[in-house]
Amino acid sequence: MASLIKLRQMSLLQRCALNHVYKTHLKNARNISTSKKNSDTAAAACETSKEDKNWVSYGFHYDNKTDDTNVHNASYFFSVTLCIVFGGFFWTYAPDAHLRDWAQREAFLELRRREQAGLPPIDPNYVPPSTVCLPSDEELKDIEIII
């Protein structure tokens, strides 16, 4: 968000050129010190109270305090409230994409069905032994069998 706002401002080359002109103008200017009259000091005090001297930009607008504050608040609202809060809410309460809950429910249903039928929870002969073809001892010879 900040980069989009910064892109809207002038290019880097334009800012460098203006900065160079401003610095050369200050070098050529000479300061004259005079004593201030009471009316000048009162006018100067009124002018400085309107301007906020201690304002530090958030980095969105360097010239306008209200625009800078508004864009700062908007970017934090969108990033924190919408992305983190609503994103976390959606991620927490989203449907189960990997079907973990479904597999657990199916396992409980299968266990209940086997208990009601009087069968053991897990059948030791999951595959019927008559359909399995095992090699004989002569075919195995010296092969070590690890169970």
C-alpha positions as protocol buffer text, in pm:
chain_id: "A"
residue {
  index: 1
  type: MET
  ca { x: 0 y: 0 z: 0 }
}
residue {
  index: 2
  type: ALA
  ca { x: 282 y: 237 z: 89 }
}
residue {
  index: 3
  type: SER
  ca { x: 461 y: 170 z: -237 }
}
residue {
  index: 4
  type: LEU
  ca { x: 148 y: 255 z: -436 }
}
residue {
  index: 5
  type: ILE
  ca { x: 117 y: 588 z: -260 }
}
residue {
  index: 6
  type: LYS
  ca { x: 486 y: 661 z: -308 }
}
residue {
  index: 7
  type: LEU
  ca { x: 462 y: 583 z: -681 }
}
residue {
  index: 8
  type: ARG
  ca { x: 202 y: 854 z: -712 }
}
residue {
  index: 9
  type: GLN
  ca { x: 449 y: 1114 z: -595 }
}
residue {
  index: 10
  type: MET
  ca { x: 715 y: 1266 z: -817 }
}
residue {
  index: 11
  type: SER
  ca { x: 999 y: 1061 z: -955 }
}
residue {
  index: 12
  type: LEU
  ca { x: 1338 y: 1032 z: -788 }
}
residue {
  index: 13
  type: LEU
  ca { x: 1507 y: 1243 z: -1057 }
}
residue {
  index: 14
  type: GLN
  ca { x: 1259 y: 1527 z: -1007 }
}
residue {
  index: 15
  type: ARG
  ca { x: 1304 y: 1517 z: -629 }
}
residue {
  index: 16
  type: CYS
  ca { x: 1683 y: 1523 z: -661 }
}
residue {
  index: 17
  type: ALA
  ca { x: 1670 y: 1818 z: -901 }
}
residue {
  index: 18
  type: LEU
  ca { x: 1439 y: 2016 z: -671 }
}
residue {
  index: 19
  type: ASN
  ca { x: 1656 y: 1933 z: -372 }
}
residue {
  index: 20
  type: HIS
  ca { x: 1966 y: 2055 z: -558 }
}
residue {
  index: 21
  type: VAL
  ca { x: 1794 y: 2382 z: -655 }
}
residue {
  index: 22
  type: TYR
  ca { x: 1675 y: 2433 z: -298 }
}
residue {
  index: 23
  type: LYS
  ca { x: 2023 y: 2376 z: -153 }
}
residue {
  index: 24
  type: THR
  ca { x: 2194 y: 2609 z: -401 }
}
residue {
  index: 25
  type: HIS
  ca { x: 1934 y: 2876 z: -327 }
}
residue {
  index: 26
  type: LEU
  ca { x: 2009 y: 2848 z: 44 }
}
residue {
  index: 27
  type: LYS
  ca { x: 2383 y: 2876 z: -20 }
}
residue {
  index: 28
  type: ASN
  ca { x: 2336 y: 3197 z: -215 }
}
residue {
  index: 29
  type: ALA
  ca { x: 2102 y: 3352 z: 42 }
}
residue {
  index: 30
  type: ARG
  ca { x: 2255 y: 3557 z: 322 }
}
residue {
  index: 31
  type: ASN
  ca { x: 2094 y: 3586 z: 659 }
}
residue {
  index: 32
  type: ILE
  ca { x: 2051 y: 3932 z: 807 }
}
residue {
  index: 33
  type: SER
  ca { x: 2003 y: 3956 z: 1177 }
}
residue {
  index: 34
  type: THR
  ca { x: 1777 y: 4234 z: 1304 }
}
residue {
  index: 35
  type: SER
  ca { x: 1601 y: 4290 z: 1630 }
}
residue {
  index: 36
  type: LYS
  ca { x: 1232 y: 4198 z: 1627 }
}
residue {
  index: 37
  type: LYS
  ca { x: 962 y: 4437 z: 1724 }
}
residue {
  index: 38
  type: ASN
  ca { x: 685 y: 4326 z: 1960 }
}
residue {
  index: 39
  type: SER
  ca { x: 429 y: 4315 z: 1679 }
}
residue {
  index: 40
  type: ASP
  ca { x: 658 y: 4093 z: 1469 }
}
residue {
  index: 41
  type: THR
  ca { x: 708 y: 3845 z: 1751 }
}
residue {
  index: 42
  type: ALA
  ca { x: 334 y: 3813 z: 1811 }
}
residue {
  index: 43
  type: ALA
  ca { x: 271 y: 3752 z: 1441 }
}
residue {
  index: 44
  type: ALA
  ca { x: 552 y: 3497 z: 1428 }
}
residue {
  index: 45
  type: ALA
  ca { x: 412 y: 3317 z: 1733 }
}
residue {
  index: 46
  type: CYS
  ca { x: 70 y: 3292 z: 1568 }
}
residue {
  index: 47
  type: GLU
  ca { x: 220 y: 3150 z: 1251 }
}
residue {
  index: 48
  type: THR
  ca { x: 423 y: 2881 z: 1427 }
}
residue {
  index: 49
  type: SER
  ca { x: 126 y: 2760 z: 1630 }
}
residue {
  index: 50
  type: LYS
  ca { x: -60 y: 2668 z: 1308 }
}
residue {
  index: 51
  type: GLU
  ca { x: 228 y: 2463 z: 1179 }
}
residue {
  index: 52
  type: ASP
  ca { x: 322 y: 2144 z: 1360 }
}
residue {
  index: 53
  type: LYS
  ca { x: 699 y: 2160 z: 1391 }
}
residue {
  index: 54
  type: ASN
  ca { x: 743 y: 1816 z: 1548 }
}
residue {
  index: 55
  type: TRP
  ca { x: 550 y: 1620 z: 1285 }
}
residue {
  index: 56
  type: VAL
  ca { x: 730 y: 1311 z: 1157 }
}
residue {
  index: 57
  type: SER
  ca { x: 595 y: 1149 z: 842 }
}
residue {
  index: 58
  type: TYR
  ca { x: 491 y: 782 z: 837 }
}
residue {
  index: 59
  type: GLY
  ca { x: 645 y: 759 z: 491 }
}
residue {
  index: 60
  type: PHE
  ca { x: 334 y: 789 z: 275 }
}
residue {
  index: 61
  type: HIS
  ca { x: 322 y: 1168 z: 221 }
}
residue {
  index: 62
  type: TYR
  ca { x: 610 y: 1392 z: 311 }
}
residue {
  index: 63
  type: ASP
  ca { x: 430 y: 1722 z: 261 }
}
residue {
  index: 64
  type: ASN
  ca { x: 75 y: 1679 z: 392 }
}
residue {
  index: 65
  type: LYS
  ca { x: 17 y: 1561 z: 749 }
}
residue {
  index: 66
  type: THR
  ca { x: -353 y: 1473 z: 705 }
}
residue {
  index: 67
  type: ASP
  ca { x: -295 y: 1267 z: 389 }
}
residue {
  index: 68
  type: ASP
  ca { x: -2 y: 1092 z: 554 }
}
residue {
  index: 69
  type: THR
  ca { x: -207 y: 1005 z: 863 }
}
residue {
  index: 70
  type: ASN
  ca { x: -510 y: 892 z: 660 }
}
residue {
  index: 71
  type: VAL
  ca { x: -308 y: 664 z: 434 }
}
residue {
  index: 72
  type: HIS
  ca { x: -119 y: 526 z: 735 }
}
residue {
  index: 73
  type: ASN
  ca { x: -444 y: 444 z: 917 }
}
residue {
  index: 74
  type: ALA
  ca { x: -600 y: 294 z: 605 }
}
residue {
  index: 75
  type: SER
  ca { x: -300 y: 72 z: 533 }
}
residue {
  index: 76
  type: TYR
  ca { x: -292 y: -58 z: 890 }
}
residue {
  index: 77
  type: PHE
  ca { x: -667 y: -115 z: 885 }
}
residue {
  index: 78
  type: PHE
  ca { x: -646 y: -321 z: 567 }
}
residue {
  index: 79
  type: SER
  ca { x: -334 y: -513 z: 665 }
}
residue {
  index: 80
  type: VAL
  ca { x: -418 y: -588 z: 1029 }
}
residue {
  index: 81
  type: THR
  ca { x: -796 y: -602 z: 1039 }
}
residue {
  index: 82
  type: LEU
  ca { x: -875 y: -753 z: 704 }
}
residue {
  index: 83
  type: CYS
  ca { x: -573 y: -973 z: 645 }
}
residue {
  index: 84
  type: ILE
  ca { x: -476 y: -1094 z: 990 }
}
residue {
  index: 85
  type: VAL
  ca { x: -809 y: -1092 z: 1176 }
}
residue {
  index: 86
  type: PHE
  ca { x: -1045 y: -1202 z: 899 }
}
residue {
  index: 87
  type: GLY
  ca { x: -778 y: -1418 z: 735 }
}
residue {
  index: 88
  type: GLY
  ca { x: -716 y: -1597 z: 1065 }
}
residue {
  index: 89
  type: PHE
  ca { x: -1090 y: -1638 z: 1118 }
}
residue {
  index: 90
  type: PHE
  ca { x: -1131 y: -1789 z: 769 }
}
residue {
  index: 91
  type: TRP
  ca { x: -829 y: -2017 z: 813 }
}
residue {
  index: 92
  type: THR
  ca { x: -958 y: -2141 z: 1150 }
}
residue {
  index: 93
  type: TYR
  ca { x: -1316 y: -2207 z: 1043 }
}
residue {
  index: 94
  type: ALA
  ca { x: -1256 y: -2314 z: 683 }
}
residue {
  index: 95
  type: PRO
  ca { x: -1377 y: -2658 z: 576 }
}
residue {
  index: 96
  type: ASP
  ca { x: -1137 y: -2949 z: 619 }
}
residue {
  index: 97
  type: ALA
  ca { x: -953 y: -2956 z: 286 }
}
residue {
  index: 98
  type: HIS
  ca { x: -752 y: -3271 z: 367 }
}
residue {
  index: 99
  type: LEU
  ca { x: -1057 y: -3466 z: 490 }
}
residue {
  index: 100
  type: ARG
  ca { x: -894 y: -3552 z: 825 }
}
residue {
  index: 101
  type: ASP
  ca { x: -1226 y: -3521 z: 1009 }
}
residue {
  index: 102
  type: TRP
  ca { x: -1401 y: -3736 z: 749 }
}
residue {
  index: 103
  type: ALA
  ca { x: -1144 y: -4016 z: 784 }
}
residue {
  index: 104
  type: GLN
  ca { x: -1178 y: -4014 z: 1164 }
}
residue {
  index: 105
  type: ARG
  ca { x: -1559 y: -4026 z: 1144 }
}
residue {
  index: 106
  type: GLU
  ca { x: -1542 y: -4317 z: 899 }
}
residue {
  index: 107
  type: ALA
  ca { x: -1304 y: -4504 z: 1132 }
}
residue {
  index: 108
  type: PHE
  ca { x: -1543 y: -4461 z: 1428 }
}
residue {
  index: 109
  type: LEU
  ca { x: -1837 y: -4578 z: 1217 }
}
residue {
  index: 110
  type: GLU
  ca { x: -1643 y: -4885 z: 1101 }
}
residue {
  index: 111
  type: LEU
  ca { x: -1543 y: -4967 z: 1461 }
}
residue {
  index: 112
  type: ARG
  ca { x: -1906 y: -4938 z: 1576 }
}
residue {
  index: 113
  type: ARG
  ca { x: -2023 y: -5161 z: 1288 }
}
residue {
  index: 114
  type: ARG
  ca { x: -1762 y: -5429 z: 1372 }
}
residue {
  index: 115
  type: GLU
  ca { x: -1849 y: -5419 z: 1744 }
}
residue {
  index: 116
  type: GLN
  ca { x: -2220 y: -5460 z: 1670 }
}
residue {
  index: 117
  type: ALA
  ca { x: -2146 y: -5752 z: 1437 }
}
residue {
  index: 118
  type: GLY
  ca { x: -1933 y: -5921 z: 1709 }
}
residue {
  index: 119
  type: LEU
  ca { x: -1613 y: -5902 z: 1506 }
}
residue {
  index: 120
  type: PRO
  ca { x: -1273 y: -5795 z: 1644 }
}
residue {
  index: 121
  type: PRO
  ca { x: -1187 y: -5428 z: 1586 }
}
residue {
  index: 122
  type: ILE
  ca { x: -908 y: -5519 z: 1343 }
}
residue {
  index: 123
  type: ASP
  ca { x: -916 y: -5850 z: 1158 }
}
residue {
  index: 124
  type: PRO
  ca { x: -579 y: -6032 z: 1178 }
}
residue {
  index: 125
  type: ASN
  ca { x: -650 y: -6182 z: 836 }
}
residue {
  index: 126
  type: TYR
  ca { x: -719 y: -5859 z: 651 }
}
residue {
  index: 127
  type: VAL
  ca { x: -640 y: -6046 z: 330 }
}
residue {
  index: 128
  type: PRO
  ca { x: -773 y: -6406 z: 321 }
}
residue {
  index: 129
  type: PRO
  ca { x: -477 y: -6646 z: 359 }
}
residue {
  index: 130
  type: SER
  ca { x: -603 y: -6863 z: 73 }
}
residue {
  index: 131
  type: THR
  ca { x: -542 y: -6582 z: -176 }
}
residue {
  index: 132
  type: VAL
  ca { x: -180 y: -6516 z: -66 }
}
residue {
  index: 133
  type: CYS
  ca { x: 95 y: -6708 z: -249 }
}
residue {
  index: 134
  type: LEU
  ca { x: 403 y: -6746 z: -27 }
}
residue {
  index: 135
  type: PRO
  ca { x: 731 y: -6896 z: -145 }
}
residue {
  index: 136
  type: SER
  ca { x: 831 y: -7237 z: -11 }
}
residue {
  index: 137
  type: ASP
  ca { x: 1136 y: -7298 z: 211 }
}
residue {
  index: 138
  type: GLU
  ca { x: 1332 y: -7442 z: -82 }
}
residue {
  index: 139
  type: GLU
  ca { x: 1277 y: -7122 z: -282 }
}
residue {
  index: 140
  type: LEU
  ca { x: 1390 y: -6903 z: 8 }
}
residue {
  index: 141
  type: LYS
  ca { x: 1707 y: -7103 z: 86 }
}
residue {
  index: 142
  type: ASP
  ca { x: 1953 y: -6878 z: 276 }
}
residue {
  index: 143
  type: ILE
  ca { x: 1750 y: -6556 z: 266 }
}
residue {
  index: 144
  type: GLU
  ca { x: 1703 y: -6409 z: 612 }
}
residue {
  index: 145
  type: ILE
  ca { x: 1339 y: -6329 z: 697 }
}
residue {
  index: 146
  type: ILE
  ca { x: 1285 y: -6037 z: 932 }
}
residue {
  index: 147
  type: ILE
  ca { x: 941 y: -6002 z: 1088 }
}
